Amino acid sequence: MLIIEPIAALRQTVREWRSKGLSVAFVPTMGNLHAGHLHLVHEAKQLADRVVVSVFVNPAQFSPGEDFDAYPRTPDEDAEKLSGIGTDLLFTPSVAELYPAGSRAATFVEVPDVSDALCGRFRPGHFRGVSTIVCKLFNLVQPDVALFGEKDYQQLMVIRRMVADLDFPVRVHSVATVREPSGLAMSSRNAYLTTEQKEQAATLYRCLCRAAEAICHGEKDFQRIERQQIETLQAAGFRPDYFSVRRQSDLAAAGQTDSHLVVLAAAWLGKARLIDNVQLTLPLSRVSKTETR
């Protein structure tokens, strides 16, 4: 596995692959890799001839007072894991390499509407930082396909919109969330949880599943579902930011005739801010009945 920090060396390597007619898959990460990240790499190996993984903790997507300095960094372990599963290139740029003028003074990319609600409301500027760094990395790696986990569904939608609006020749491939046996979505920030909190954290996924099950059984009062699950999370010791039923396609508030839905939640447990979602599709017969009431 090649480990490259300079942009020029990355570009030279990709050019050499391209000259041989090889396709490229890309997995951007912030490191502290877990089984969910490695699953993305395994998927990437099935989709292209060469796989590039980036590890970069992006300061532009952290608001003042967030955990940029404390964010878990495990560079040696990350490199060992990636090498062990056959990654072709690990790109590990410094902040100075990607933001020579500083991340706050850099040109940015902003995706309107889909960035504003949910996590965008509670983390101002977060998705501007995400879309900017992904745009930069796409320009550097120039992949045929890029892989993202579905745990951060809003991030996935932001990137899809950016790719479409800016005409990137990149296929965005989403991969289902990898979970602990308890149902807890794997996340680098799970490292902030104590052993007791980690067991407790699975409540978030159970609440999402209960909400999805209620909707599948015909419940259409989405606001009541949201209130009920927020109360359940609060009773379990969480501090919810939101619990929301949305349309899959654009994250607009779900309506009575929508059939492709996603239930999303973000909640604090101790020092960890956990996010998760469950997607569901209602039968057309169910939607048709709703329309005629």
N, C-alpha and C positions, 0 to 999 in steps of 0.2 A: 504494500500500500504506500503510495506517495503521500507525504505530509507537506503541504505547501502553505506558506503565509503570504508571499508577495503576489500582487495581482498579475504582474507581468508573467510570472512563472505559471500561474494558473492558465492564463490565456494561451501561452505557448503550448502547454500540454493538451488543452482542448483542441487547438488548431491541428496538432499532430494526429489526434484521434480522428478528427473530421477528414483529414487528408486521406485516411485509410477507409473512409466510408462507415465509420462506427457511430452508432447512436448513443446519446447521453441521457441518463436519468439523474435527477437532482433531489436531494433530501436536505432542506435547510433545518438546522436545529440550534438551540442555545446550549447544547451540551448537557452534562450530568445525565448521560443516556441511560434509559431503562428499556425494558422489553418492548414497549410500544414503539420507541424509535427504531430498534433493531428489526421489528416487524416491517416497518416502512422500507428499510434497506433490503430486506428479503424480497419484498414486493417489487422494488425498483430493479433488482437483478433479473426479474422475469420480464421486464418491459424494455430493457435497453442493453446495449453491449458493454457500456461502462457506467459506473455509478460514482457520483460525486456527493459527498456529505460535507456540509459546512457546519462548523461550531463557532458561533459568535453570539455573545451576550450583547444585545443591541441597546445602547443607552437611550436611543431616540424613542423607544416604546415604553420607557419607564417615566412616570410622572414624578415630580419632586416629592420626596418622602416615601417613595416605593422602595422595593428591596434590590435595587441594582447592585449595590456594593455587597449585599449579603447573599445574592443569588448563588446557589450552589454551583461550584466549578470543579470539575474532576477531569482535567485534560489527559492525564496519563491513562486513567481507567477507560476513558472514552476511546482513545486511540487503540488500546488493546482490544476492546470489544469490537470495534469496527474492522480492525485488521483480521480478527478471528472469523469474521463472517464474509470475508472476501470483498470488502470495499476497495475500489480502485484508487480513489483520491480523497483525502481529508483536507479541506480548506480551512485554515485557522487564522484568519486575518486579525490584525490588531485594530483597535479603535482608530488609531492614527492613520492606518492604511485605508480604511473605508471612509473616515470622516476627517480629512486633513485640516479642514477649517473648523472642526468641532461639530458635534451632532446637532447642536441647537442653531448653528449658523448655516447648515447645509440646505441645499435645494430639497424640497420635499414633494411627495406624491400624496394626494388626499382623495379618498373615495367617498363621495357624498352619500347621504341617506342611510345606506346599509351600515355605515360606521357609527352612526349617531346614537342609536338606541342601545338598550341592554348594557353590555360592558363598556360601550362608548360613552354612555351617560356617567358611569361611575369611574372611568379612567380616561379623562379628557386627554386627547392627543395620542392615546395608545395606538389606535389603528392607523393614524398618520405615520407613526414610527414603523409599524409593521409593513404597511404598503410601500413605504420608502425603501426599507432595507431589502424587501423581496424584489422590488423593481431593480435595485442595484445588483443584487445577486443574480437575477435572471440575465441582466446585461453582461455580467462577467462570465457566468457559466454557459449561457446560451443552450440550455437543455432542450431536448425534444419533449420531455415529460418531467413534471415536478410532482412530488408526492407530499400530501398533507394528511394528518389524522383528523378524524371527524369530531374528536373531543371538543375542540374549539370550533364549533360550527360557524359562528359569526366570522371568525378569522378566515375560514375557508370561503365564505361568501364574499368577503372583501377582496380576497385574492382573485377569485373567479371574475368579479366585476372589473377589477383593474386590468386583468389579462384581456378581457373582451374590449374594454374601452380603449386601451392603448395598443391593441392589435399585436400582442406578443404571440409569436409562433410557438407557443408552449401549451401542451395539454396538461391541465391540472387534474391529477388523479387522486381521489379521496380514498382513504382506508379506514375501515371501521375501528372504533375505539378498542384498545386492548385493556382488559380489566383484571383486577385482582380477583381471587376466588370469591371474595365478599361482594363483588360488583363494583367496588371503587375503581374509578378510571385512573389508570396509571398517569402520573405527572411528576415532573421534577420537583414541584413544590410539595409533594407528599413527604419530602424529607423534613419539612417543618413540623410534621405531626408526631406526637408521642405515640407509643404503642397503643394506649387506651384510645386516643383520638383517632388513630387509623381504623380501629374497629368501629368507632362511632361514625366515621366519615361516610361509610357505606349507606347511611340513612339518606343521603342526597340522591343516590341512584334509585333507592327504593321509592322515594317520593315521586321521582320522575316516572317510574314505571306505574305507580298507582294512578297518577294523573292520566297517562296514556291509556291505561286500561279503562278508566272511567269514560274517556272520550270514545273509545272503541265500543263501549256498551251503550252509547247513545247520549251521554251527558254533553249538553251544548252550552251550558253556562260556564264559559271558560274563566270568567272572573271569579266565580265561586270556587272553582278548582284551584286557581292560583292562590286565593286567600287561605283555603284549607291547608294547602301544602306549605305555605309560608308559616302558618301557625304551628304545623307539625315540626318544621325545622327549628323554629324558635324554642319550642318545648324540648327539643333534643340538644339544645345548647349552641345552635348555629346563630350567626348574624347574617340573615339573607340580604343580598343586594337586590335580587329579583328572582321571580319564578314566573315564567311567561309562556303562553301558547301562541305560536307564530306560524305564518305561512312559510313553507320550506323555500319557496322560490326567491323571496325577496325580504324575508323577515318582517313583513308587515303584520300587524295584529290579525289574528285568524278570524275569519268570518264564518257565518253559519253554513255557507255553501262550499267552503274550502275542503278539499279532500287530502291534500298532501301537507301534513303538519309536522312541526317540530316543537317539542316542549324543552325549554332551556332554563337553566338555573345557575346562579352564582351565589355562593355563601361563604362567609368566613367561619373557620373553626380554629380557634386559637390564633396562631400566626399565619395560617395557611388560608389563602383565598382559593376555593375550589370551584371549578366550573364543570358542567356536564350537560348532556342533552339526550333525548330519545326521539327518534323520528318514527312517524306512523303514517299509514295511508288508509283512509277509510274507503270501504266499498262504494262504488258509484250508486248502488241502490240506496245506501244510507243517505248520501248527499241529495239524491233526487227526492227522497221523502221529505227531507228538510226543506227543500225549495218549494214544495207544494203545500206546506202547512200555512 
